């Protein structure tokens, strides 16, 4: 089969590799669609501490597909089942896993990081993922491309739960890429009365407005604090989501947060410069709650799938280009340019079959 194999920093190759053969406690799935996200870009540019240097690894952790082989000991899953799969697998025994926070397990496994992932025609599913409930059946009415977005959506649900968005909240989302728009949709679903998006890219800002943002602020042209203060009657935002990797934007978020407001630093900072300078007096005197979030647990992933299956929110408009596997490097470059919605790879689609 063909797969996009990460060999080392800057070295991603589409090549022929053996098709995995599932053991008695494993599954083999045929990949329907797999999203390219910022984590994939960072792995290609900087490596990953869980991928030893020189270790070949098939990337791709946002995906959906069809079960094509089932190990003889696997119960409850049949050949032909369409699935979405939560990529993070906890050890199952640490305090975090026992509490349900498998995404915070120190000894986690993850497809596309410690295990071969979905930028391939077929992918092996290990027994711990099956045993821990990471395999979620999906109906034929949910396209593979949309189902692949359940993973980033689940991460946004984690961030939303951290700040507890509730009816009537005034929400500010800083950054309106695919993640920012998912936060926008969830904020509206959870009852936010007003959602402002701060974004310097006009194309992405226009997309946010189409998805239901009440106001777009371009902080290069307007003073974000003045706009938020004006729109909120001088109070500030109840919830601020920083859906961008910027220390300056994290600091700015504190400045525009209301008394007893909640802030989520959704985007991590570069590992070589991970420090932000915050006005902690504002946190202290306004009693602001500052939270972080990373990944998602299996419960949150299942919630994301349910929201998509039952059409509680629509992510079809977040599906950008769908590229065949041999154009995965083009997909990485286009993702880096940040001009489009989620770029997906459809490994079982040939270049000549690509829809223009």
C-alpha positions, 0 to 999 in steps of 0.5 A: 500500500501507499503511505506518507511516511515521516522519516526525519525533520523535513523528510516526508515521503509517499512510498510503498509499505507493507499493508498491515496484517491485523492480529487476533485482537486488532482491526484493519481499516481502509482510510476514508479521509484524514485531516492535516492539522498544525500538529502534523506541520510541527512534527514535520518541521521540528520532530516529536519527542515521542518519535525517536529520531530516524524512526519511520512513522506514518502521520495522520491522527484526524481520520475516519474509515471503514473496517475491512478486517477483524481479528478473531478475538474482536467482538462487536465490530464487523467488517464494513462498519464505518468508523471514526476513531479517537486517536489518543489511547491512555495506559488505562491505569494511571490517575488521569486515565482512571479519571477519564482524562486519557488525553493527559496520560503520561504514557499515552499512545496515539495514532500518527505519533507513537503508532502509524496513522492515517496518511495511508491507504490502510491503518492497523488499529491496536487492541487497547484502542478497541478495548478502551472504546476509541472506535465509534461507528458512524452512519452512512449519512455522515461523510468521511470528510466530515467525520474526520473533523470529529477529532479537532471538534472534540479538542474544542469541546475540551476547551469549551468545557474548561471555560464553561460557556453558558447561555448569555455569555459574551464570547471573544474568539481570537483566531478564526481558522478551522479551530476558531470556527469550531469554537464559534459554532460550539459557543453558539450551541452552548447559548452564547448571546454574542460572539466576536471574532478577532482575525487579521486575515480578511478571508478567514474573517469573512468565513467566520461571519458566514458561520455566524459570528456577530462581529469581526474585529481586525486588531491591526486596524482597530483597538480590540480592547476598545471594541470589546469594551464598547460592545459589552457596555464596558464589562469585557468578555465573559469567555475568551478563547485564544485559538492561535499560537501567540504569547502576545495574544494570550496577554491581550486576552487577559486585558479584555476579559470581564470580572469573573471571566474565563480564558482558554489558551487553546493554542500552545506556544513554540517550545523554544519560546513558551513564555507569555508576560501576563498582567496577573493583577488583572487576573487577581482583581477581576478574579479571572479564571485562566485555563489551558486545554490539550487534545480530548478524551474519549468521552469528548470525542464521542460527544463530537461524533454525536453532534455531527451525526445528529446535525446539532452543528454542521462542519461541511463548510470546514471541509477544504480541499480533499487531496489524494495521498500523492499530493500530501506535501501540497496539502502540508504547504497549503495548510501552512499558508492558512488561506483555506479551511481544513485540508484533507487527504483521501488516500484511496482516491487517485490523482486522476479521480480528484475532484476539481 
